[in-house]
């Protein structure tokens, strides 16, 4: 699902205009982004949690040349799926997307 498909779904389900739904979706994403930028975690019960993980600097290797290159320390968002979502996904029937037959 893309962001525009999410906006369409929110508009349909809540019976609001697409522009209003876009404002809602953007507000949610902006709030989540700001929280992660501050280093705060986000927990959505039944769905999952977002945290920020910190990685120390290390020496990596350029795969093309084999040369050693320094990699700076970084902070990356990490998502851990919630139990309910995991069970819903695992219990859903598998869909065969292979149309080559």
N, C-alpha and C positions, 0 to 999 in steps of 0.2 A: 504494500500500500504506500502510495506517495503522499506527500503533504497535501497536494490538491485533492486527492481522493479522500483523505481524512477530513478536509474542510467540507467537501460535498456530503460526506456521511453525517457530520455534525449538523449541517444545515438541514438535511432530510429528517434526521431523528428528533431534532429539537424544534423543527418547524420555524426556523429563523432564516433570514436572508444569507446568501453566500458571503456577502461582505461582512456581516455581523459574525458569522461562523469563523471567517478568516481572522477577525480581531480576537476572538476567543482562543483559537488555536495558537496564534502568535503570542498572546498574553501568557498562556500556559508554558510554551517553549521558552519565552524570554525569562519568565520567573525561574524555570528549572535551570537555564543557563547561568543566570545570575547567582543562584544558590551554589552551583558547582564551581563557579569562578571564585567564590568566597571560601571554597573548601568544605562547604556544608554538604551533608548527604541528603538524599531524597528517598523517602520510603512511601510506596503506594501499596497498601495492604492488598494482598491477593494478586498483585501484578508483579512487583519486584522492587529492587532498590538500586539507586545510583550512588556511587561513591567516587571519590577522587583518589587515585593511587599515585604515589610518588616513586619515581625511579631514579636511582643514582646514576652519575656519569660513568661511562665505561668506554673501553676501546673496542670498536667494531671493525669490520673488514669490508672493504669495497668488493662486492662479488665479481665485478668486471675486471678489476686490476689486481685484486688480492692485497692491495695496500691497506695498512692499518689506519683507521681514522677515529678521532675522538668523537664520542657521542655525548652531547650535553645532558645534564639532568633534566627530567621533564615530569609533568603531572598529566595524567590521562584519566578520562572518565571510565568507569567500569560499571557494568550492569550485572546484577545477580537476579536471576528469575525467581519469582515467588512460587511457593508450593502449589497454590491453586492454579496458576497459569500453566505451570509445568504439567500438572495432571490433565488440564483441559487439552493441551496440545498433544500429549501422549495418548489420550483417549479418542481423539478425533480420527476419523477414517483417513487412510492414506489416499491421496489423489494422484493418479498417474498423469503427469504432464507430457509424457513422451508421445508426440503425435507422428512419429516417424514410421509407425507400423502400417 
